[in-house]
C-alpha cells in the first residue's frame, strides 16, 4: 500500500514537472515565468543583504566596541559589579 502511494506521488510530481517545462502560457513556459518572478524578487533582497553584511564587516574590521559607555555609566557599572562581588563572599 505504501509503495502504491509513493509511486503515485512520484508519477504526479514528474508529470507536473514535465507540464511546467513544456506548456506555454503567454509565450513562455510556466518554468520560465517562475524563474522571471524569482529573479525579480530576489535582486532587491540580495542587494539589501549585501549592504548589511558590508556594514557589519566594516564594524568588525574597525575593531571598535559596539557598546559605548560614558565615564559616569562605567563607574556606576563598576560599583554594581564590586557590590555583587562583595556580597557573594
N, C-alpha and C positions, 0 to 999 in steps of 0.2 A: 504494500500500500504506500509506504513511504517512498519507494523507488518510483512509483507512478506519479506522485506529486512532484518529485524532483525533476523527473523527465518532462512533465507538462510545463512546469515553470521555466525550465531551460528552453524548451521549444518556443514558449511565448516570448521570452526575452530575446532570443535570436531573431524571431520574426519581427519584433519591434525594432531591433537594431537595423535589420535589412530595410524595413519600411522607412525608418528615419533617414537612411542614407540614399534611398532611391526615389521616393515620392517627391515630386516638385510641387511647391506651394509658393506662388508668386514669383516664379522664375528661379527659385533656389530650393535646395532640399531642406528638410527640417533640421538636419545636422548643421548646414551652413548658417541657417537662421540662429541656431543655438550658439554657434561659435561667434557670430557677429554680436549677439547680446552679451556674451561673456566678455569679449574684448572691450566693448563699450562701457560696461560696468566696472571692469577690473582696473582700467587705466587710472582713473582718479584715485582709487583706493591705494594703488601701488605708489603713486607719487606722494600721497599723504604719509604713508608708512615710511617712505624713504626720507622725507624731511624730518619726521620724528626721530628716526634712528640716527640721522646725521647730527641732530642737536644733542642727543644723549651721548653719542660717541665723542663729540666735541667737549662736553662736560667731563667725561671720563678722562680724556687726554689732558685737559687742563689741570686735573687732579685737585680741583678746588672743592671744599666741603659743600654739600648740598644744604645743610642747615647752618645758618649763621646766627650766632647769639651775641647780643650786646654784652658789654662788661658787667652790667647790673644783673642781667639774666644769668650769666655764667657764675657770678658769685652766689646768687640765690640757689642755683643748682648745686654748687659745691657745698653750701651749707646743708641742704637737704640730704645730700649723699653722706656728709660727715655725721649728721644726726642719725641716719639709718645704720651706719656702721657702728656708731657708739651704742645705739640701742640693741644691736644684735649681740654685743659682747656681754 
